[in-house]
Amino acid sequence: MVIKPEIDQLLEKVDSKYTLCIVAAKRARQINDMIHGVRDQALLTMQAPQIAQITSTKPLTLALDEIANGDVSYERVTESYK
């Protein structure tokens, strides 16, 4: 089984596997929402083959590619409770 981008490459961009899962999931949700908005708008103006082209890559794959390329970052926030 070949997974791209490789997990080692992804883990170089984050501090843990847990962080990778959270960052990838949040970004995939953003991409999914964006795709649905574009697709809904496209349904009004585009032909079926053009619509399929918009959604051919899965949001999680796009999110992982963005993390590997350094296009997505995160900030760890620590809260202190009194």
C-alpha positions as CSV (number, residue, x, y, z in Angstrom):
1,M,0.0,0.0,0.0
2,V,1.4,3.4,-1.0
3,I,0.2,6.4,0.8
4,K,1.1,9.9,-0.4
5,P,2.2,12.1,1.1
6,E,4.1,9.7,3.3
7,I,3.4,9.8,7.1
8,D,7.0,10.7,7.9
9,Q,6.8,13.8,5.6
10,L,3.6,14.8,7.3
11,L,4.9,14.3,10.8
12,E,7.8,16.7,10.1
13,K,5.2,19.5,9.8
14,V,3.4,18.9,13.1
15,D,4.3,17.9,16.6
16,S,2.3,14.6,16.9
17,K,0.0,12.2,15.1
18,Y,-2.9,13.6,17.1
19,T,-2.2,17.1,15.9
20,L,-1.9,15.8,12.3
21,C,-5.4,14.2,12.6
22,I,-6.9,17.4,14.1
23,V,-5.3,19.8,11.6
24,A,-6.1,17.5,8.6
25,A,-9.7,17.0,9.7
26,K,-10.4,20.7,10.2
27,R,-8.8,21.6,6.9
28,A,-10.7,18.8,5.1
29,R,-14.0,20.2,6.5
30,Q,-13.1,23.6,5.3
31,I,-12.4,22.2,1.8
32,N,-15.5,20.1,1.8
33,D,-17.7,23.2,2.7
34,M,-16.0,25.2,-0.1
35,I,-16.5,22.4,-2.6
36,H,-20.2,22.1,-1.7
37,G,-20.6,25.8,-2.1
38,V,-18.9,25.8,-5.5
39,R,-20.7,22.7,-6.6
40,D,-24.1,24.1,-5.6
41,Q,-23.3,27.3,-7.5
42,A,-22.0,25.2,-10.4
43,L,-25.2,23.2,-10.6
44,L,-26.9,26.4,-11.8
45,T,-24.4,27.2,-14.5
46,M,-22.2,24.2,-15.5
47,Q,-22.6,21.0,-17.4
48,A,-22.3,17.6,-15.5
49,P,-18.7,16.8,-16.7
50,Q,-17.5,20.1,-15.4
51,I,-19.1,19.5,-12.0
52,A,-17.4,16.1,-11.7
53,Q,-14.1,17.7,-12.3
54,I,-14.5,20.1,-9.3
55,T,-15.1,17.2,-6.8
56,S,-12.7,14.6,-8.3
57,T,-10.2,14.8,-5.4
58,K,-11.3,14.0,-1.8
59,P,-11.0,16.8,0.7
60,L,-8.8,14.8,3.1
61,T,-6.3,14.1,0.3
62,L,-6.2,17.8,-0.5
63,A,-5.8,18.7,3.2
64,L,-2.9,16.2,3.6
65,D,-1.2,17.5,0.5
66,E,-1.5,21.1,1.8
67,I,0.0,20.1,5.1
68,A,2.9,18.3,3.4
69,N,3.6,21.3,1.2
70,G,3.5,23.7,4.2
71,D,0.5,25.5,2.9
72,V,-1.4,24.8,6.2
73,S,-0.1,25.7,9.6
74,Y,-1.5,25.6,13.1
75,E,-1.0,27.3,16.4
76,R,-1.1,25.5,19.7
77,V,-3.0,27.5,22.2
78,T,-2.7,26.8,25.9
79,E,-5.3,28.1,28.2
80,S,-4.8,28.5,31.9
81,Y,-7.8,28.1,34.2
82,K,-8.0,29.9,37.5
